[in-house]
Structure formats: C-alpha cells, structure tokens
Amino acid sequence: MPKQTSTRRFALALLFGWLLSACHASFAAAEQNTFRLVVFGDSLTAGYRLPLEDAYPKVLEKTLRTRGHKVEVISASVSGDTSTGGLARLDWALNGKIDGVIVELGANDMLRGIDPDRTRAALDAIVTRIKAKGAKVLLAGMLAAPGMGKTYEDNFRNIYPALAKKHGVGLIPFFLEGVAGNKRLNLPDGIHPNPAGVHVMVGNSLPFVEKMLARASGAR
C-alpha cells in the first residue's frame, strides 16, 4: 500500500473518531439539559382505552415542547393502582435520572372507600422518597365523589393540600377540574377521560408544570 494512501486513511480515521466523539458529547449535553418528568399515577394518566398518543403523558410532552421546553415526559402510570400500590412499585418506577414527578394517585382509593388516613400515609411516603432522590414533586389533587359522606369527603379532600404544605411541593388543586361529570369529556364509563378530556387536564395542569420547570431551571 502506498505510504500516501495509508496516511490519508489514518487521517480520515482520526477525523471520523473526532466527529463521533463530538456527536456523543453533543447528545450527552442535550440529554443533560432535558428535564425528565415522570407521570406516576393510575388509569387517569395511563391513557385507559386510549391510543398512546392521546394519553396524558404524551399530550403533556407535546404541549410543553411546543411551548419551548426541553422535556421528556415518561409514563409510569398503572390502571387500577391505589396509593399503597404506587408506593410498592415506586423504586423500580423511578429508576434512573429523574428531575420531576407528577404524583396522580388516590382516585381508586376513594372509589374503594379506603380510609383517607391510609391514603395520606402512602402518599406521604411516596413524596418523601421522591424528594430524597432530589426530584421535584407536583401533587395532582383529587376530590371524593358525591355520596361518600361529608366526613369522608372532607378528610379525603384535605389530603392533598396538607401534604403539599408539609413537603413544600406544588399542587394541582383538582386534577379533573371541568372533566369529572362532563359526558362530552369522558368515555362511556363516565369515569375516564376521552382525548378531549385529556387536553382539558393538560391545560389545567400546564401552569403548575411550567412552574415546576421554572423552579428546577433556577436551581441549576
């Protein structure tokens, strides 16, 4: 092989290696600047009977990116999950680098008539463990359905603001504001949001999510 050809190939190999390293460095930097937001909830955010693109996490991610936010929204929601069920799977659900978590649990506790004190304790532990990982927390507040009794309804409603105050985390007062009880925004079961309902939920939560992003950006 001529010496000139060998030298040229060696130079090209060095150039290729440099470009590959630069690409990896650029990708790593972009990934580091991307806010990784986990939606940790039940069927309301899992997208029950909806295409993946119409589920809350995907719609939220698309909306945030349209508004100029570098964010990746990851779904860690399981249909039918209760607050204690969420606590049991928390560690593997939040594996890896996590910057923020929307905790959307408790609706199934209410539907099953679980003692609000038990729900409060599980959510308290969830928030505590997420904060220990150094991630921001946003609580999605819930209300008890009519007919549960005033004592139960009051105790359940107070869970979310009390925990938000205790831990100093963000709170969406009522995650299903404008959606609950609205036939146009729910599936035929009257409980789970349809695509239009999901968009309302995203709109309701957007100011609180953007506030979380702003706080995280200011802390960097």
Residue pairs with C-beta under 8 A, 6 or more apart in sequence:
30 70
33 70
34 70
34 71
34 72
35 69
35 70
35 71
35 72
35 99
35 100
35 213
35 216
36 71
36 72
36 74
36 96
36 97
36 98
36 99
36 100
37 60
37 61
37 71
37 72
37 73
37 74
37 99
37 100
37 101
37 102
37 209
37 212
38 73
38 74
38 75
38 76
38 93
38 94
38 98
38 100
38 101
38 102
38 135
39 45
39 56
39 57
39 60
39 73
39 74
39 75
39 76
39 77
39 101
39 102
39 104
40 76
40 77
40 86
40 90
40 93
40 94
40 101
40 102
40 103
40 104
40 105
40 126
41 76
41 77
41 81
41 86
41 102
41 103
41 104
41 105
41 140
42 77
42 78
42 79
42 80
42 81
42 82
42 86
42 104
42 105
42 107
42 108
43 77
43 78
43 79
43 80
43 81
43 108
43 192
44 56
44 77
44 104
44 107
44 175
44 176
44 192
44 193
44 201
45 55
45 56
45 57
45 75
45 77
45 102
45 104
45 140
46 55
46 75
46 77
46 78
46 79
47 54
47 55
47 56
47 57
47 58
47 75
47 77
47 198
48 79
48 187
48 192
49 187
49 192
50 194
50 195
50 198
52 58
53 59
54 195
54 198
55 75
55 198
56 77
56 193
56 198
56 201
56 202
57 73
57 74
57 75
57 77
58 73
58 75
59 198
59 199
59 202
60 73
60 202
60 205
60 206
60 209
61 71
61 72
61 73
63 202
63 206
64 71
64 73
64 206
64 209
64 210
64 213
65 71
67 210
69 210
69 213
71 213
76 93
76 94
77 104
78 85
78 86
78 89
80 108
81 89
81 105
81 108
82 105
82 106
82 108
82 109
82 112
82 114
82 119
82 122
83 105
83 106
83 109
83 114
83 118
83 119
83 122
83 123
83 126
84 118
84 122
86 93
86 103
86 105
86 122
86 126
87 122
87 125
87 126
90 126
90 129
90 130
91 129
94 101
94 130
94 133
94 135
98 130
98 133
98 135
99 135
99 136
99 216
100 135
100 136
100 137
100 138
100 212
100 213
100 216
101 130
101 135
101 136
101 137
101 138
102 138
102 140
102 205
102 209
103 123
103 126
103 127
103 130
103 137
103 138
103 139
103 140
104 140
104 175
105 122
105 123
105 126
105 140
106 119
106 123
106 142
106 156
106 159
106 160
107 142
109 116
109 118
109 119
110 119
110 142
110 144
110 145
110 148
110 156
111 145
113 148
113 152
116 152
116 155
116 156
116 158
116 159
117 155
119 156
119 159
120 159
120 162
120 163
123 139
123 159
123 160
123 163
124 163
124 166
127 137
127 139
127 163
127 167
127 169
128 167
130 137
131 137
131 167
131 169
136 169
136 170
136 212
136 215
136 216
137 167
137 169
137 170
138 169
138 170
138 171
138 172
138 205
138 208
138 209
138 212
139 160
139 163
139 164
139 169
139 170
139 171
139 172
140 160
140 172
140 175
140 205
141 160
141 161
141 171
141 172
141 173
141 174
141 175
142 156
142 159
142 160
142 174
142 175
142 176
143 153
143 156
143 157
143 174
143 176
143 180
144 152
144 153
144 156
144 157
146 153
148 156
160 171
160 173
161 171
161 173
163 169
164 170
164 171
170 208
170 211
170 212
171 208
172 204
172 205
172 208
174 180
175 201
175 204
175 205
176 193
176 201
177 204
178 185
178 200
178 204
179 185
179 186
179 193
179 197
179 200
179 201
181 190
182 197
183 190
184 196
185 193
185 194
185 196
185 197
185 200
186 192
186 193
186 194
186 197
187 193
187 194
193 200
193 201
